[in-house]
């Protein structure tokens, strides 16, 4: 459904109380979205009460005693210049029934949930409980993930800022690699299950020789393994730059543990490759100068670049229009440059991945010059 303001609204602004919650990992643009929501609610619709829920869904659970903030246009005036979220964030599951009771206790009519896959799953559960009780409370999702992997969403906010800043780290790795004989620059970027940041940053930088992402299987050892191709590249060109997505760790250094959100923990693929590369070169008596860079938290906590700030504001505007019109159980996204309403349950069914046969991945291969296939078994 196409997003935008509606001729008729459902919630009476004079009686409406809205709440905003931010969950999951930090991401550039969170404060931009919060500011956009508050400004449109207060200044365009005249909503007088806007709560900021503290520390994610924990703030909707009484046991944590996180009192909500009362947000006003004056209070949020300069927050877009700050990284992170003024509301704080958290991970983990909370009781759905008690969260809905909190909404009822505060007379909240619209809940804006800003977050990624886990947050949206929580929003769907809240929506289901509200529907079961027959309550007139709108639940609106605003997709936030640096990884850009939510289904039916062309782009999520923070993604463009993330790969833009990632390019700076890649350039640093390239300078370090070229500064030494047999220099290798290794950069680890975000991307738990998809490699969009890694792939986009590789194309944008034009300095990457190997782009390693979860969607493309590789072997490390063997005649057609990554280490052999890396050694050949270094001996031929005297340096190499590698960019790897964190999710590749699921294949090579996964752990038998889960985080508070239920995600399986992976070992640090950057450290794993750093040690593996050093060992491989040492066994072959080839000296190597390897520099490892992990800019993840620097990128996550940065402010949104201008183009992302514009996008954040547009998402916020369309989210408010949807909420005031009585839409619920949906998120605001963009597809083919058109802002859309997408049912949350559809968006969370499947993640978005890079297609190995796509023109986009061909762009990556042509930019890096890496082999199309780095596995020892014959390709089927």
C-alpha positions in Angstrom: 0.0 0.0 0.0 1.3 3.4 -0.9 2.3 5.5 2.1 1.4 9.1 2.8 -1.2 11.4 4.5 -4.8 10.3 4.4 -7.9 12.5 3.8 -9.5 11.1 7.0 -7.7 10.3 10.3 -8.8 7.7 12.9 -7.1 9.0 16.1 -8.4 12.3 17.5 -5.2 14.4 18.1 -6.8 16.0 21.1 -7.0 12.6 22.8 -4.1 10.9 21.3 -1.0 9.8 23.2 1.9 8.3 21.3 4.9 6.4 22.4 8.3 5.8 20.7 10.6 2.8 21.4 14.0 2.0 20.0 15.4 -1.5 20.3 18.4 -3.6 19.3 21.8 -2.5 18.2 22.7 1.2 17.7 22.4 2.6 14.2 23.0 5.9 12.5 19.8 7.9 12.2 17.9 6.7 15.3 17.7 10.2 16.7 16.8 11.6 13.3 13.7 9.3 13.3 12.8 10.2 16.9 13.0 13.9 16.1 10.9 13.5 12.9 8.2 11.6 14.7 7.9 14.1 17.5 7.8 17.1 15.1 5.1 15.7 12.9 3.0 14.4 15.7 3.2 17.7 17.7 3.4 20.4 15.1 1.4 18.9 12.2 -1.2 16.9 14.0 -1.3 18.7 17.4 -0.6 15.6 19.5 0.1 16.9 23.0 1.5 13.8 24.7 4.4 11.8 23.2 6.3 9.3 25.4 9.8 8.1 24.8 10.1 4.6 26.1 13.4 4.0 27.9 15.8 1.2 27.0 13.8 -0.6 24.4 11.0 -3.0 25.2 12.3 -3.1 28.8 10.7 0.3 29.2 7.3 -1.3 28.7 7.9 -3.9 31.5 7.1 -2.5 35.0 9.8 -4.7 36.6 12.6 -2.6 35.2 11.1 0.7 36.5 12.2 2.7 33.5 10.1 5.8 33.6 9.2 7.2 30.1 10.4 10.5 28.9 7.9 13.2 27.8 9.1 14.3 24.4 8.5 17.8 23.0 9.8 19.5 19.8 12.0 21.7 22.0 13.5 18.7 23.7 14.4 16.9 20.5 15.6 20.0 18.6 19.3 19.1 18.4 19.3 15.3 18.9 20.0 14.6 15.2 23.5 15.8 15.7 24.1 13.0 18.3 24.9 9.4 17.6 22.9 6.6 19.1 19.4 7.1 20.6 18.4 9.5 23.4 15.9 6.8 24.6 18.5 4.1 25.0 18.1 0.5 23.7 18.1 -3.1 24.8 17.9 -6.6 23.5 15.9 -9.6 24.7 12.2 -10.6 25.1 9.7 -9.1 27.4 6.2 -10.4 28.4 3.8 -9.3 25.7 0.8 -9.1 28.0 2.6 -6.8 30.5 3.8 -4.6 27.7 0.2 -4.1 26.4 -0.9 -3.5 30.0 1.6 -0.6 30.1 0.2 0.9 26.9 -3.3 0.7 28.4 -2.1 2.2 31.7 -0.6 5.2 30.0 -3.6 5.5 27.6 -1.3 5.2 24.6 -3.0 5.1 21.2 -0.1 4.8 18.8 3.2 2.8 19.4 6.1 3.5 17.1 8.6 0.6 17.2 12.0 1.4 15.7 14.2 -1.6 15.1 15.3 -4.6 13.1 14.1 -8.1 12.7 13.8 -8.9 16.5 12.1 -5.6 17.2 9.6 -6.1 14.5 8.8 -9.6 15.7 8.1 -8.1 19.1 5.9 -5.4 17.5 4.0 -8.2 15.7 3.4 -9.9 19.0 2.2 -6.7 20.6 -0.1 -6.1 17.6 -1.5 -9.6 17.9 -2.2 -9.2 21.7 -3.9 -5.8 21.0 -6.0 -7.3 18.3 -7.0 -10.2 20.6 -8.1 -7.7 23.2 -10.0 -5.5 20.7 -8.0 -2.4 21.6 -7.8 0.7 19.3 -4.0 1.0 19.5 -2.0 1.4 16.4 1.4 -0.4 16.1 3.7 1.1 13.5 7.1 -0.3 12.7 10.1 1.7 11.3 12.7 -0.8 10.0 16.2 -0.1 11.4 19.1 -2.4 10.5 22.5 -1.5 9.3 22.5 -4.9 7.5 19.7 -3.8 5.1 18.3 -7.4 5.2 14.5 -6.9 5.9 12.2 -8.4 3.3 10.1 -6.2 1.0 12.2 -3.2 2.1 14.5 -1.8 -0.6 16.6 0.2 1.9 16.7 0.7 5.7 17.9 3.8 7.4 21.5 3.8 8.6 22.7 1.5 5.9 24.0 4.2 3.6 25.8 5.9 6.4 27.3 2.6 7.5 28.9 1.7 4.2 29.9 5.3 3.6 32.0 5.3 6.8 33.2 1.7 6.1 34.9 3.1 3.0 37.1 5.2 5.2 38.3 2.1 7.1 39.0 0.3 3.8 41.1 3.2 2.5 43.1 3.1 5.8 43.6 -0.6 5.3 44.7 0.0 1.7 47.3 2.6 2.8 48.6 0.2 5.4 48.8 -2.7 3.0 50.7 -0.7 0.3 53.1 0.6 2.9 54.8 -2.7 3.6 56.2 -5.6 1.6 53.6 -8.3 1.4 51.1 -6.0 3.1 47.6 -7.3 3.9 44.8 -5.0 5.1 41.9 -6.9 6.7 38.6 -5.1 7.6 35.7 -6.7 9.4 32.2 -5.1 8.8 28.7 -5.7 10.1 26.4 -8.2 8.4 25.2 -11.1 10.5 23.4 -12.9 7.7 23.8 -10.7 4.7 26.7 -8.9 3.1 25.2 -5.7 1.8 27.5 -3.3 3.8 30.6 -5.3 2.8 29.6 -5.5 -0.8 28.5 -1.9 -1.2 31.6 -0.6 0.6 33.8 -2.8 -1.6 32.3 -1.3 -4.8 32.4 2.2 -3.5 36.1 2.1 -2.3 37.5 0.4 -5.4 40.4 -0.7 -3.2 39.2 -4.1 -2.2 40.7 -7.3 -3.6 38.6 -9.9 -1.7 35.0 -9.3 -0.5 33.8 -12.2 1.7 30.1 -12.4 2.6 27.8 -15.0 4.2 25.9 -15.6 1.0 28.9 -16.9 -1.0 30.4 -20.1 0.4 34.2 -20.4 0.4 36.9 -22.8 1.5 39.9 -21.4 3.3 42.5 -24.2 2.7 43.1 -26.1 -0.5 44.2 -25.3 -4.1 41.1 -23.2 -4.8 40.7 -21.9 -1.3 40.8 -18.3 -0.2 44.2 -18.5 1.5 45.8 -19.8 -1.8 44.2 -17.0 -3.8 45.3 -14.5 -1.3 48.9 -15.8 -1.4 48.9 -15.6 -5.2 47.6 -12.0 -5.1 50.2 -10.9 -2.6 53.1 -12.5 -4.4 51.9 -11.0 -7.7 51.0 -7.5 -6.5 52.9 -7.2 -3.2 49.7 -6.3 -1.2 46.0 -7.1 -0.8 42.9 -5.7 0.9 40.2 -8.0 2.4 36.8 -7.0 3.6 34.8 -9.6 5.5 31.2 -9.6 6.9 30.9 -10.7 10.5 28.3 -13.3 9.5 31.0 -15.4 7.8 31.9 -16.5 11.3 28.8 -18.7 11.4 30.6 -21.0 9.0 34.1 -21.0 10.5 34.0 -20.1 14.1 30.4 -20.4 15.4 29.8 -20.9 19.1 27.2 -23.0 20.9 25.7 -20.0 22.6 22.9 -17.6 22.0 22.6 -13.9 22.9 19.6 -12.5 24.8 17.7 -12.0 21.6 18.0 -15.7 20.7 20.6 -15.2 18.0 23.4 -17.8 17.7 26.7 -16.2 18.7 29.6 -16.3 16.3 33.3 -16.1 17.0 35.2 -13.1 15.7 35.8 -13.9 12.0 38.2 -11.0 11.8 40.5 -12.3 14.5 40.0 -15.9 13.1 41.1 -14.8 9.6 44.0 -12.7 11.0 45.4 -15.7 12.8 44.7 -18.1 9.9 46.3 -15.9 7.3 49.4 -15.4 9.5 49.7 -19.1 10.0 49.2 -20.0 6.4 51.9 -17.6 5.2 54.3 -18.6 8.0 54.0 -22.3 7.0 55.0 -21.4 3.5 57.9 -19.2 4.7 56.4 -16.1 3.1 56.7 -12.9 5.3 53.4 -10.9 5.7 52.6 -7.6 7.3 48.9 -7.9 8.3 46.9 -5.0 9.7 43.4 -5.8 11.1 40.7 -3.1 11.5 37.3 -3.5 13.1 35.4 -0.2 12.9 32.0 -1.7 13.8 31.2 0.3 16.9 32.6 3.5 15.4 30.2 3.1 12.5 27.2 2.1 14.6 27.5 5.1 16.9 28.1 7.7 14.2 25.6 10.4 13.1 23.6 9.9 9.9 25.1 11.4 6.7 22.8 14.0 5.1 21.2 11.7 2.6 20.3 9.2 5.4 19.0 12.1 7.5 16.6 13.0 4.7 15.5 9.4 4.5 15.0 9.1 8.3 12.7 12.2 8.2 10.7 10.8 5.3 10.2 7.5 7.1 9.1 9.3 10.3 6.6 11.5 8.4 5.0 8.5 6.7 4.9 6.6 9.9 3.0 9.3 11.7 0.6 9.7 8.7 0.0 5.9 8.9 -0.5 5.9 12.7 -2.9 8.8 12.8 -4.9 7.2 10.0 -5.5 4.2 12.2 -3.1 1.8 10.3 -1.7 -0.9 12.4 0.4 -4.1 12.3 2.5 -2.5 9.6 5.9 -0.9 8.9 6.9 1.9 6.6 9.3 1.0 3.9 10.4 2.1 0.4 10.3 0.1 -2.8 11.2 1.5 -6.3 11.5 5.0 -4.7 7.9 4.8 -3.4 7.2 4.8 0.3 5.0 1.9 1.3 3.0 0.3 4.0 4.1 -3.4 4.5 2.4 -5.8 6.9 4.9 -6.6 9.6 4.2 -10.4 9.5 5.1 -10.4 5.7 8.3 -8.4 6.2 9.7 -10.7 9.0 9.0 -14.0 7.2 12.1 -13.9 5.0 15.4 -12.0 5.2 16.9 -10.3 2.2 20.1 -11.7 0.8 22.6 -11.0 -2.0 21.9 -13.2 -5.0 25.2 -14.8 -6.2 23.8 -14.7 -9.7 22.7 -11.1 -9.6 24.2 -8.2 -11.5 25.0 -6.6 -8.2 27.3 -9.4 -7.2 28.9 -9.3 -10.7 29.6 -5.6 -9.9 31.5 -6.7 -6.8 33.5 -9.4 -8.6 34.5 -7.0 -11.4 35.5 -4.3 -8.8 37.6 -6.7 -6.7 39.0 -9.0 -9.4 38.5 -11.9 -7.0 37.7 -15.4 -8.3 34.0 -16.1 -8.8 34.4 -19.4 -7.0 36.7 -20.2 -4.0 35.8 -23.7 -3.1 37.7 -26.9 -3.8 34.7 -29.1 -4.8 33.6 -28.7 -8.4 30.8 -26.2 -8.8 27.4 -27.8 -9.5 
